[in-house]
């Protein structure tokens, strides 16, 4: 049977992030993707023009329909939009014994806020304890902790440990917002810290990088990989998707990464 992963996230009408990026990542890595849509966004590579939330009841109904029929092996959580959606997702995952990858989507690449400040408490109390791995970028980690973004690897490690103390089994601190020639991510688990580094690529086409990485981790977990192996493979996959992004030519703003860089033939 093909491994199945479920993404619970918002829809990106431009196709570069959210549900669309997750399903592309699942498919590129050999996993069947199911989806629960939490919000509709009207957006393109330049801006988010509108957001319409899906009701908590409909989110719960989608989750129940998927879990009643499909043998889901991993869940990825992305944009949830508000406290009501967070509560519905937490209730739907209660008693669900599969790995959960939580990408705390708060602000779009364009700078538009996707999670109200008042929903942070619900995210911390209800979903962080359910996470197999939490995957914040530096601003998201700071938002969750109520502090300034980390300015060094040492501070990244400290903030990752502080986030892990809030309940997730592991934290992947993403260094894409950092400075320097290399982009460094830190995977923080009970066993210690694993450093993942890659040369920082110069491109404006990085829309959906966070969604893509967390979905790729979920795909690996659905296929039975241990977390360090799933994170390592996802890291390499994302680097390839970023390297090939300029070849897509999608949109006139911050374009998407190339999810099918290893699948599509050249040209």
GUVO-693321 format. One line per 3 residues: their letters; for each residue x, y, z of N, C-alpha, C, O. Coordinates in steps of 0.1 Angstrom, whole numbers, plus 5000, padded with zeros to 4 digits. Each point is the difference from the previous one (the first is absolute). Layout:
% residues N
A) X,Y,Z,X,Y,Z,X,Y,Z,X,Y,Z | ...
//
This chain:
% residues 267
XXX) 5008,4988,5000,4992,5012,5000,5009,5012,5000,5010,5001,5007 | 4986,5009,4985,5007,5013,5000,4999,5007,5013,4989,5000,5006 | 5022,5006,5000,4998,5007,5012,4992,5013,4998,5001,5006,4989
XXX) 4991,4997,5021,4991,5012,4999,5004,5010,5011,5002,4997,5011 | 4999,5016,4985,5002,5011,5009,4988,5009,4998,4995,5002,4990 | 5002,5005,5021,4989,5009,5000,5005,5014,5004,5007,5002,5010
XXX) 4990,5008,4981,5003,5014,5003,4987,5007,5005,4990,4999,4994 | 5012,5008,5017,4989,5008,5005,5005,5015,5000,5008,5004,5008 | 4987,5004,4982,5006,5013,4998,4991,5008,4991,4989,4996,4996
XXX) 5016,5016,5001,4992,5010,4992,5003,4997,4985,5011,4995,4997 | 4980,5010,4995,5002,4999,4985,5007,5013,4995,4996,5011,5004 | 5014,4987,4987,5006,5011,4994,4996,5001,4985,5004,4991,4993
XXX) 4988,5018,5003,4995,5001,4986,5011,5001,4990,4998,4997,4988 | 5014,5008,5017,5011,5001,4990,5008,4987,4999,5008,4999,4991 | 4989,4991,5017,5005,4987,4998,5014,4998,5006,5006,4989,4999
XXX) 5000,5021,5008,5014,4998,5004,5002,4996,5014,5010,4994,5004 | 4980,5008,5005,5001,4997,5014,4988,4992,5004,4991,4996,4992 | 5007,5002,5021,4988,4994,5006,4997,4986,4995,5009,4992,4997
XXX) 4978,5005,5002,4996,4987,4996,5006,4996,4987,5004,4989,4998 | 4997,5020,4992,5005,4997,4987,5015,4996,5001,5004,4990,4993 | 5004,5017,5014,5014,4997,5002,5002,4986,5007,5008,4992,4996
XXX) 4983,5006,5014,5001,4987,5007,4997,4988,4991,5007,4990,5000 | 4982,5011,4992,4997,4989,4992,5010,4998,4989,5003,4988,4996 | 5003,5023,4999,5011,4998,4990,5012,4993,5006,5006,4991,4994
XXX) 4997,5013,5018,5012,4994,5007,4997,4985,5003,5009,4992,4998 | 4979,5005,5007,4997,4986,5002,5001,4992,4987,5007,4989,5000 | 4988,5016,4990,5000,4993,4987,5014,4998,4995,5004,4989,4995
XXX) 5004,5021,5006,5014,5000,4995,5008,4989,5007,5010,4995,4995 | 4987,5003,5018,5007,4990,5008,4994,4987,5001,5004,4991,5008 | 4985,5006,4984,4994,4987,5000,4990,4997,5010,4998,4988,5004
XXX) 4995,5022,5001,4990,4998,5010,4987,5006,4995,4999,5010,4994 | 4990,4982,5009,4986,5005,4997,4996,5011,5010,5001,4998,5012 | 4994,5013,4982,4996,5011,5009,4985,5001,5001,4993,5001,4990
XXX) 5002,5000,5023,4986,5004,5003,5001,5014,5006,5010,5004,5005 | 4979,5003,4995,5000,5014,5005,4987,5004,5008,4989,4995,4997 | 5013,5013,5012,4990,5007,5008,5003,5015,4998,5010,5005,5005
XXX) 4981,5002,4989,5002,5015,4998,4994,5008,5012,4989,4998,5004 | 5019,5010,5001,4997,5008,5012,4996,5014,4997,4993,5007,5007 | 5012,4998,4981,4997,5014,4996,5002,5001,4985,5008,4993,4994
XXX) 4985,5016,5000,5002,5004,4986,5008,5013,4999,4996,5009,5008 | 5014,4992,4984,5007,5013,4998,4999,5004,4986,5001,4991,4991 | 4998,5022,5006,5001,5005,4987,5014,5006,4999,5002,5011,5006
XXX) 5007,4982,4988,5014,5005,5000,5007,4996,4987,4996,4991,4993 | 5015,5017,5005,5009,4996,4989,5014,5002,5004,5002,5000,5013 | 5007,5001,4979,5014,5001,5004,5004,5014,5006,5011,5002,5005
XXX) 4979,5008,4994,5003,5013,5005,4993,5003,5013,5006,5008,5008 | 4983,4987,4995,4993,5004,5012,4988,4990,5003,4996,4992,4992 | 4999,5009,5020,4988,4993,5005,4989,5011,4999,5000,5010,5007
XXX) 4990,4987,4985,4989,5010,4998,4988,4998,5008,4992,5009,5002 | 5007,4978,5003,4988,4997,5008,5001,4987,5007,5007,4991,4994 | 4987,5008,5018,5000,4987,5007,4986,4997,5005,4994,5009,5006
XXX) 5001,4979,4992,4987,4996,5004,5002,4987,5008,5004,4990,4994 | 4992,5010,5019,5002,4988,5008,4989,4990,4997,4989,5003,4997 | 5015,4984,5004,4991,4989,5000,4995,4998,5014,5008,5001,5009
XXX) 4979,4996,4992,4995,4998,5014,5006,4989,5007,5004,4990,4994 | 4997,5011,5019,5006,4988,5008,4992,4988,4998,5005,4989,5000 | 4981,5012,4998,4992,4988,4998,5004,4993,4987,5000,4988,4999
XXX) 5003,5020,4990,5004,4994,4988,5014,4994,5000,5003,4990,4994 | 5006,5017,5014,5013,4994,5002,4999,4986,5006,5006,4991,4996 | 4985,5008,5015,4998,4988,5007,4994,4989,4991,5004,4989,5000
XXX) 4987,5015,4991,4993,4991,4991,5010,4994,4990,5000,4989,4997 | 5009,5020,4998,5010,4996,4990,5010,4989,5007,5003,4990,4994 | 5001,5014,5018,5009,4991,5007,4994,4986,5002,5006,4990,4998
XXX) 4981,5010,5007,4993,4988,5003,4999,4991,4987,5002,4988,5001 | 4995,5019,4988,4998,4993,4987,5013,4993,4996,5000,4988,4996 | 5011,5019,5005,5013,4994,4996,5004,4989,5010,5003,4989,4995
XXX) 4996,5013,5018,5005,4990,5009,4990,4987,5000,5005,4989,5003 | 4983,5013,4994,4990,4989,4999,5004,4990,4989,4996,4989,5001 | 5011,5016,4989,5002,4991,4988,5014,4998,4996,5003,4989,4995
XXX) 5006,5021,5007,5014,4999,4995,5009,4996,5012,4999,5005,5011 | 5011,4987,4985,5010,4995,5010,5011,5011,5001,5011,4998,4994 | 4986,5013,5012,5010,5011,5001,5012,4996,5009,4998,4995,5011
XXX) 5014,5007,4984,5012,4997,5007,5008,5012,5006,5009,4998,5008 | 4987,5014,4987,5006,5012,5006,4991,5012,4997,4993,5000,4990 | 5008,5010,5019,4992,5012,4998,5009,5012,5000,5009,5001,5008
XXX) 4989,5008,4983,5007,5013,5000,4990,5011,5002,4989,5000,4994 | 5014,5009,5016,4991,5011,5003,5007,5013,4995,5011,5002,5003 | 4981,5006,4990,5005,5013,4995,4992,5011,5005,4997,5001,5012
XXX) 4998,5008,4979,4992,5011,5004,4987,4996,5005,4992,4992,4994 | 5005,5012,5019,4987,4996,5006,4991,5012,5002,4988,4999,5000 | 5017,5013,5000,4992,5012,4999,4994,5006,5013,4999,5012,5001
XXX) 4998,4980,5009,4994,5006,5012,4998,4989,5011,5003,4988,4997 | 4993,5017,5014,4999,4991,5012,4989,4989,4998,5002,4989,5004 | 4987,5015,4989,4990,4990,4998,5005,4988,4991,4997,4989,5003
XXX) 5010,5014,4987,5006,4990,4991,5010,4992,5008,5000,4987,4998 | 5008,5019,5010,5010,4993,5008,4993,4990,5009,5005,4988,5001 | 4984,5016,5006,4993,4991,5009,4994,4989,4992,5000,4988,5005
XXX) 4995,5014,4983,4994,4989,4992,5010,4990,4996,4998,4988,5000 | 5014,5017,4996,5010,4991,4996,5005,4992,5011,5003,4988,4999 | 4999,5018,5013,5005,4993,5012,4990,4989,5003,5004,4989,5004
XXX) 4983,5014,4996,4990,4990,5003,5000,4989,4990,4999,4988,5004 | 5003,5015,4983,5000,4990,4990,5013,4991,5001,4999,4988,4995 | 5012,5017,5010,5012,4992,5001,5001,4992,5014,5008,4992,5001
XXX) 4983,5011,5008,5000,4994,5013,4999,4984,4998,4991,4995,4994 | 5018,4999,5012,5001,4985,4999,5005,4995,4987,5000,4988,4997 | 5005,5021,4994,5005,4995,4987,5015,4997,5001,5008,5009,5003
XXX) 4995,4979,4996,5014,4996,5003,5009,5000,4987,5005,4989,4997 | 4996,5022,4997,5009,5002,4988,5009,5012,5003,4996,5009,5007 | 5016,4991,4986,5008,5012,5002,4993,5013,4995,4993,5000,4990
XXX) 5010,5011,5017,4994,5013,4996,5012,5010,4998,5008,5002,5010 | 4992,5004,4979,5010,5010,4997,4992,5014,5000,4991,5002,4992 | 5013,5006,5017,4993,5013,5002,5009,5011,4995,5010,5004,5006
XXX) 4985,5003,4983,5007,5011,4995,4991,5012,5004,4989,5002,4995 | 5016,5006,5015,4992,5011,5006,4999,5012,4990,5006,5010,5003 | 4986,4989,4987,4998,5010,4990,4994,5013,5006,4988,4999,5004
XXX) 5019,5012,4996,4995,5012,5007,5000,5012,4990,4990,5008,5001 | 5020,4993,4991,5001,5011,4991,5004,4995,4986,5009,4992,4999 | 4984,5013,4991,5003,4997,4986,5014,5006,4996,5004,5009,5006
XXX) 5002,4985,4983,5012,5006,4995,4999,5014,4996,5009,5008,5001 | 4979,4996,4995,4997,5014,4997,4999,5009,5012,5000,5013,4998 | 5000,4982,5014,4999,5008,5012,4986,5000,5006,4998,5005,5011
XXX) 4992,4990,4982,4987,5000,5005,4998,4990,5011,5005,4988,4999 | 4989,5016,5012,4998,4991,5012,4989,4990,4997,4989,5003,4996 | 5014,4984,5007,4991,4989,4998,4994,4994,5012,4990,4992,5000
XXX) 5016,5011,5012,4995,4995,5013,4999,5012,5009,5010,5006,5003 | 4977,4997,5002,4999,5011,5009,5008,4998,5013,5001,4988,5005 | 5004,5022,5001,5007,4999,5012,4993,4993,5011,5005,4993,5008
XXX) 4981,5009,4993,4992,4994,5010,4999,4985,4999,4996,4994,5009 | 5008,5001,4980,4999,4985,4998,5013,4993,5004,5000,4988,5001 | 5010,5020,5003,5013,4994,5004,4999,4991,5012,5006,4989,5001
XXX) 4986,5015,5009,4998,4992,5012,4994,4987,4997,5004,4990,5006 | 4986,5009,4985,4994,4987,4996,5010,4992,4993,5001,4987,5002 | 5007,5018,4990,5010,4993,4992,5010,4994,5010,5004,4988,5000
XXX) 5001,5020,5010,5009,4995,5010,4994,4989,5008,5007,4989,5003 | 4981,5013,5002,4995,4990,5010,4994,4988,4994,5001,4989,5006 | 4993,5012,4982,4993,4989,4994,5008,4991,4991,4999,4988,5000
XXX) 5009,5019,4991,5007,4992,4990,5015,4998,5002,5005,4989,4995 | 5002,5020,5012,5014,4997,5002,5002,4986,5007,5009,4993,4996 | 4983,5004,5014,5002,4987,5007,4997,4988,4991,5004,4989,5003
XXX) 4989,5013,4986,4997,4989,4991,5010,4998,4989,5000,4990,4993 | 5010,5019,5006,5009,5000,4988,5011,4990,5002,5007,5000,5011 | 4995,4992,4979,5013,4992,5000,5012,5009,4997,5010,4998,5006
XXX) 4988,5012,4985,5010,5010,4998,4993,5013,4996,4991,5000,4992 | 5014,5011,5014,4996,5013,4997,5010,5007,4991,5012,4998,5003 | 4984,5009,4987,5009,5005,4990,4999,5015,4998,4997,5005,4989
XXX) 5007,5003,5021,4999,5015,4999,5012,5006,4993,5011,4995,5001 | 4986,5016,4991,5011,5008,4996,5004,5009,5012,4993,5000,5010 | 5017,5009,4988,5004,5008,5011,4990,5010,5006,4998,5001,5012
XXX) 4995,5006,4979,4989,5009,5005,4989,4992,5007,4994,5005,5010 | 5002,4983,4984,4989,4992,5007,5004,4995,5013,4992,5000,5010 | 5021,4996,4991,5005,4995,5014,4999,5011,5010,4996,4998,5011
XXX) 5008,5014,4984,5000,5012,5009,4986,5003,5004,4997,5004,5012 | 4994,4996,4978,4986,5003,5003,4994,4990,5011,4993,5004,5009 | 5010,4983,4989,4995,4990,5010,5006,5002,5014,4993,4997,5010
XXX) 5019,5008,4990,5006,5002,5013,4999,5014,5006,5003,5002,5012 | 4992,5007,4980,4999,5014,5005,5013,5006,5002,5002,5007,5010 | 5008,4991,4980,5013,5006,5002,5005,5005,4986,4993,4999,4990
XXX) 5019,5006,5010,5006,5004,4987,5005,4988,4992,5004,4990,5006 | 4996,5011,4981,5005,4989,4992,5015,4997,5003,5008,5009,5003 | 4995,4978,4996,5014,4996,5003,5009,5006,4990,4997,5001,4988
XXX) 5015,5004,5017,5010,5006,4991,5013,4992,4999,5009,5004,4993 | 4991,4984,5012,5012,4991,4999,4995,4986,5001,4989,4997,5004 | 5020,4994,4993,4997,4985,5001,4998,4997,5015,4991,4992,5003
XXX) 5016,5014,5006,4998,4997,5014,4986,5004,5005,4994,4993,5007 | 5002,5019,4988,4986,5004,5004,4990,4992,4993,4989,4997,5006 | 5013,4998,4982,4991,4991,4994,4998,4987,5008,4989,4995,5002
XXX) 5023,5000,5003,4999,4988,5008,4992,5002,5013,4993,4992,5004 | 5010,5020,5002,4993,5003,5013,4985,5001,4998,4992,4995,5008 | 5004,5012,4981,4986,5002,4997,4993,4987,4997,4989,4997,5003
XXX) 5019,4994,4989,4994,4987,4997,4998,4992,5012,4990,4993,5001 | 5019,5007,5009,4998,4993,5012,4988,5006,5008,4993,4992,5006 | 5006,5021,4994,4988,5006,5007,4987,4996,4994,4990,4998,5007
XXX) 5010,5001,4980,4988,4996,4993,4997,4985,5002,4988,4996,5002 | 5022,4996,4999,4998,4986,5003,4995,4998,5014,4993,4990,5002 | 5010,5018,5007,4995,5000,5013,4985,5002,5001,4993,4997,5010
XXX) 5001,5009,4979,4986,5002,4999,4992,4988,4996,4988,5001,4999 | 5019,4988,4997,4992,4988,4997,5004,4992,4988,4999,4988,5000 | 5006,5018,4989,5004,4992,4988,5011,4991,5003,5009,5003,5008
XXX) 4991,4985,4986,5011,4990,5002,5013,5006,4994,5011,4997,5006 | 4988,5010,4983,5012,5006,4994,4997,5013,4994,4988,5003,4997 | 5022,5005,5001,4999,5013,4993,5010,5002,4989,5012,4997,5003
XXX) 4984,5007,4986,5009,5003,4989,5000,5015,4998,4991,5006,4995 | 5020,5000,5010,5002,5015,4999,5005,5003,4986,5011,4996,4996 | 4981,5011,4996,5004,5003,4986,5008,5013,4999,4995,5010,5005
XXX) 5016,4990,4989,5008,5012,4999,5000,5008,4988,5008,5009,4997 | 4981,4990,4995,4999,5007,4987,5000,5015,5002,5004,5007,4991 | 4991,4998,5020,4999,5014,5003,5013,5006,5006,5001,5012,5003
XXX) 5009,4979,4999,5012,5004,5006,5009,5007,4990,4996,5002,4988 | 5017,5001,5016,5009,5006,4991,5012,4990,4998,5001,4990,5006 | 5008,5014,4985,5012,4992,4998,4999,4993,4987,4990,4998,4994
XXX) 5022,4996,5002,5001,4993,4987,4993,4987,5000,4995,4995,4990 | 5004,4999,5022,4993,4987,5001,4987,5002,5008,4998,5008,5009 | 4992,4984,4987,4987,4999,5006,5001,4988,5010,5002,4989,4995
XXX) 4996,5013,5017,5001,4989,5010,4987,4997,5007,4993,5010,5005 | 5002,4978,4995,4989,4995,5007,5005,4992,5012,5010,4993,4999 | 4983,5007,5012,5003,4991,5012,4989,4992,5004,4989,5005,5003
XXX) 5013,4981,4996,4990,4991,5005,5003,4997,5015,5011,4994,5003 | 4980,5009,5005,5002,4999,5015,4991,4989,5005,4987,5001,4999 | 5018,4988,5006,4993,4989,5006,5005,4997,5014,5009,5006,5005
XXX) 4985,4983,5001,5005,4996,5013,5014,4995,4999,5007,5000,5011 | 4997,4996,4978,5014,4994,4998,5010,5011,4998,5012,4997,5002 | 4984,5015,4994,5010,5010,4998,4996,5009,4988,4988,5001,4996
XXX) 5022,5006,4998,4998,5009,4989,5007,4995,4988,5012,4997,5000 | 4981,5002,4989,5006,4997,4987,5000,5013,4991,4990,5006,4999 | 5021,4997,4995,5002,5012,4992,4999,4996,4985,5007,4991,4996
XXX) 4984,5016,4997,4999,4998,4986,5004,5014,4993,4994,5010,5003 | 5015,4989,4988,5005,5013,4994,5001,4998,4985,5002,4990,4995 | 4995,5022,4998,5001,5000,4986,5003,5014,4996,4997,5010,5007
XXX) 5010,4992,4981,5003,5014,4996,4988,5008,4998,4990,4994,4994 | 5009,5018,5010,4988,5008,4998,4999,5004,4986,5009,5006,4994 | 4980,4990,5000,4997,5002,4986,4994,5014,4997,4991,5004,5007
XXX) 5014,5003,4983,4996,5013,4996,4988,4999,4990,5003,4998,4988 | 4985,5004,5017,4988,5000,4991,4989,5006,5008,4999,4999,5012 | 4992,5008,4981,4988,5005,5006,4989,4990,5000,4989,5002,5006
XXX) 5013,4987,4987,4989,4990,4998,5000,4989,5011,5005,4989,4998 | 4991,5015,5014,5000,4992,5012,4986,4998,5006,4999,4996,5012 | 4991,5008,4980,4986,4998,5006,4997,4986,5002,5002,4991,4992
XXX) 4993,5006,5021,4997,4986,5003,5011,4992,5006,4998,4988,5001 | 5013,5017,5002,5011,4992,5005,4997,4993,5013,5003,4988,5002 | 4990,5019,5007,4997,4994,5013,4990,4989,4999,5001,4989,5006
XXX) 4988,5013,4985,4990,4990,4998,5007,4988,4993,4997,4988,5004 | 5011,5014,4987,5007,4990,4992,5009,4991,5009,4999,4988,4999 | 5008,5018,5010,5009,4993,5009,4992,4991,5010,5003,4989,5001
XXX) 4987,5017,5005,4992,4993,5010,4992,4988,4993,4999,4990,5006 | 4996,5013,4982,4993,4989,4993,5010,4989,4996,4996,4988,5001 | 5016,5015,4995,5010,4990,4997,5004,4992,5012,5002,4988,4999
XXX) 4998,5018,5012,5003,4993,5013,4989,4990,5002,5002,4988,5004 | 4985,5017,4995,4989,4991,5002,4999,4988,4990,4997,4989,5004 | 5008,5014,4984,5000,4989,4990,5010,4989,5005,4997,4988,4998
XXX) 5015,5017,5007,5009,4990,5004,4995,4992,5012,5002,4988,5001 | 4991,5019,5008,4995,4992,5012,4989,4991,4995,4999,4989,5006 | 4993,5015,4984,4989,4991,4995,5007,4987,4994,4993,4990,5000
XXX) 5019,5012,4995,5007,4988,4993,5007,4992,5010,5007,4990,4996 | 4993,5014,5017,5006,4992,5010,5014,5004,5004,5007,4993,5008 | 4998,5018,4987,5013,5005,5004,5000,5005,5014,4990,5006,5005
XXX) 5021,4993,5002,5002,5006,5013,5001,5015,4998,5003,5004,4989 | 4994,5003,5021,4999,5015,4999,5013,5006,4995,5000,5008,4990 | 5012,4988,5015,5012,5006,4994,5002,4998,4985,5004,5008,4993
XXX) 4993,4980,5003,5001,4996,4986,4990,5008,4992,5003,5005,4989 | 4984,4996,5016,4990,5007,4993,5004,5015,4998,4998,5006,4990 | 5007,5000,5021,5004,5014,4999,5012,5002,4991,5000,5009,4992
XXX) 5010,4982,5008,5011,5001,4991,4996,4999,4986,5005,5008,4991 | 4987,4982,5006,4995,4999,4986,4992,5012,4995,5002,5005,4989 | 4989,5000,5020,4992,5012,4997,5009,5012,4998,4997,5008,4991
XXX) 5014,4994,5017,5009,5011,4998,5006,5000,4986,5001,5010,4994 | 5004,4978,5002,5006,4999,4987,4990,5002,4989,5003,5007,4990 | 4985,4988,5011,4989,5002,4990,4997,5015,4999,4999,5005,4989
XXX) 5000,5002,5022,4997,5015,4999,5011,5007,4994,4998,5010,4992 | 5015,4987,5011,5011,5007,4993,5000,4998,4985,5002,5010,4993 | 4994,4978,5003,4999,4998,4985,4988,5008,4994,5001,5005,4989
XXX) 4988,4996,5019,4989,5008,4995,5003,5015,4999,4995,5006,4991 | 5013,4999,5018,5003,5014,5000,5010,5002,4989,4999,5010,4992 | 5011,4981,5006,5010,5002,4989,4993,5000,4986,5005,5007,4991
XXX) 4984,4986,5008,4994,5000,4987,4988,5010,4998,4994,5001,4990 | 5004,5007,5021,4988,5009,5000,5000,5010,4989,4990,5003,4994 | 5022,5003,5003,5000,5010,4990,4997,4995,4986,4996,5008,4991
XXX) 5005,4979,5007,4996,4995,4987,4985,4998,4997,4996,4998,4989 | 4996,5005,5021,4986,4999,4999,4994,5012,4993,4991,4999,4991 | 5013,5012,5013,4994,5013,4994,4986,5002,5003,4992,5004,4992
XXX) 5003,4993,5021,4986,5001,5004,4999,5013,5007,5006,5002,5011 | 4985,5007,4984,4997,5012,5007,5010,5011,4999,5011,4998,4994 | 4986,5014,5010,5009,5012,4999,5005,5004,5014,5007,5010,5001
XXX) 4990,4983,5010,5004,5003,5013,5009,4990,5005,5010,4995,4993 | 4988,5000,5020,5008,4989,5006,4994,4987,4995,4990,4996,5006 | 5016,4998,4984,4995,4988,4994,5002,4988,5009,5007,5000,5010
XXX) 4986,4989,4986,5002,4987,5007,5012,4993,4998,5007,5002,4990 | 4997,4989,5019,5011,4990,4997,4995,4990,4990,4988,4998,4998 | 5021,4994,4997,4997,4990,4990,4998,4987,5006,5010,4992,5002
XXX) 4978,5004,5002,4997,4988,5007,5004,4987,4992,5003,4990,5006 | 4996,5011,4981,5002,4988,4991,5013,5001,4993,5002,4995,4989 | 5008,5012,5017,5013,5002,4994,5007,4986,4996,5008,5000,4991
XXX) 4989,4990,5017,5007,4987,4997,4991,4991,4992,5004,4989,4997 | 4984,5016,4999,4991,4991,4993,4998,5005,4986,5000,4992,4990 | 4998,5021,5008,4998,5005,4986,5012,5000,4992,5011,5002,5005
XXX) 4988,4994,4983,5011,5000,4990,5005,5015,4998,4992,5009,5000 | 5021,4992,4997,5005,5014,4997,4993,5006,4988,4998,4993,4990 | 4997,5019,5012,4993,5007,4989,4986,4996,4999,4993,5005,4991
//
